[in-house]
Each structure stands twice: as C-alpha cells, then as structure tokens.
C-alpha cells in the first residue's frame, strides 16, 4: 500500500514555471515506477510524464516534451515535475501515480493515485 501526496500547484502566468512534488509513504519507493497525469475540466485524464524506479528512464507525452522534466529522489521518497514555458492549455488537476510497472504508467496508469494538485496558467 502506497500513499501519495502532491504539492506545488498554483496560479502562474503563461511562460512561467512551477515544480510539482509528490511524496510517497507506506512502501519502498524505489520499487515503483512513477508518473504524472493531468485532467483538464471536461476532458479525460491524460499521461504527462513517467520515470522508472531507479530514475534511469523517462518518457513524456508529446504535449509536454521539451518543457516538462520528471525526476525523483529515492532518498526523499519524492518525485518531481518541473514545468517550464507553461501555457494556458496546461491548466489541469495534476495527479501522481505509482505502479510496479513502467509500461503500465506510460500506457494509462494504475496502482496508486494521489488526490491531485491544481495548476492554473493565465494569459
């Protein structure tokens, strides 16, 4: 059983940056691949970024590639999402996801979910 708590969301102007954090508890963090997903109002949840348990491999959706960076600190049980060059279309509720399988993360997620943190990008 893993508990996930996201933080770092907020309101930012277009072109700005935010860093999201997701801290895990309850199990050995490094066993889990981690991912960030987002859901905008009226839209389905979509994959944004994923990282393997050891942090060696990452994967991004086309919509965030080159602007967002996922990383993790296994000593702190935390995964991060650095978001740069933010656009209004990045406005969404951002969720952290944990699963044993990296493939599961990057193909839609599974396992454990956090409650989400809101990111709002204004013009």
N, C-alpha and C positions, 0 to 999 in steps of 0.2 A: 504494500500500500504506500502510495506516494502522495503527499500534499504539496500543491504548487501555489505560490502567491506571487502575483505580478505587481509591479510598481513602475513608476516613472512616466506614466502618461500625463497628458495635459494639453493645453492650448498653445499653438505655435503658429507663426506666420509662414506663409509659403516661402520656401527656400531655406527655412531654418532646420534645426536638428533637435533630436530627442534621443535619449538612451533608455530603453526599457530593460528592466531586470525581472528575473523570475527565480525565486529561491525555493528549493525543494527540501522536504524533510520526510523522514519515515523509512527510507531505504538507502542503499548505496547508490549515490548519484551517478557515478561513472558507469554503472551498468546500463544506463538509459540513454538512448538517442533522444534528442530534444528538438522541438520545433516551435516556431511562431506561426500562428494563424491569425486571420483578421476577418471581421464581419462588419460590413457597412449596412446602414439601415436599408431594409427591403431587399438585401442581397444574401446569397448563401455564404457560409464561411469558406474562406479560401486559404490555401497554403501560401506562406510568405518565405520562410527560411527554415532549414534544418541542419543539424550538426550531429555527428556520431559521438558515441560515448567518450572516446578519447580526444575528440576535437580535431582529428586529422582531416576529416572530410566534411565539406559543407555543400549545400545545394540551395538555390534560390529560384523563386518564380521569376518569369521574365519581367513582370511589372516592377520588381524591386531590385533586380540585379544591377550592380554598379552604384547603387545608392544606399543600400542597407548592408550591414555586416553582422552576422551572428557569431558569437564567441561564447566560451564557457570557462569557468574557473572551478574545477572539481574540488579544490580545497575549500571553496566557499559555498559549494552546492548551488551555484548560481549560473544561469545562462543569461546572456545579454543580447539585445538587438539595438545596434547603433543605426539610427535612421538619419540620413543626411539628405539635403536637397528635397525636403518634403513638399508634397503637392496636395492641393485640396482633395484629390481623389484618394489620398492615403488615409483620410478620415475614416475611422472604424474603431470597433472594440477589438483589442489585440489580446489573443489568448496564448498561453504557454501550454505545450503538450509534451508528455513523456511516454515513451514506449521502448520496449527492449529492441524493437526492430527499426532501423533507419529507413528501410523501404516502406514500412507502414507510415512513418512520419511523413515522408515526402509524397506519398500517394493518398493522403487524406486524413492522416492522423488516427490515433487510437489510444488505448491505455488511459492515462490520467490527464485531466484538464484543470487549469486554474479558472478563476472567476472572471478574469479579464481586466484590462486597464484601458481607459478611453483615450484615444488620440484624436485631436481635432486640429485640422490645418485650415487656417483662414487665408483669404486672399490678401 
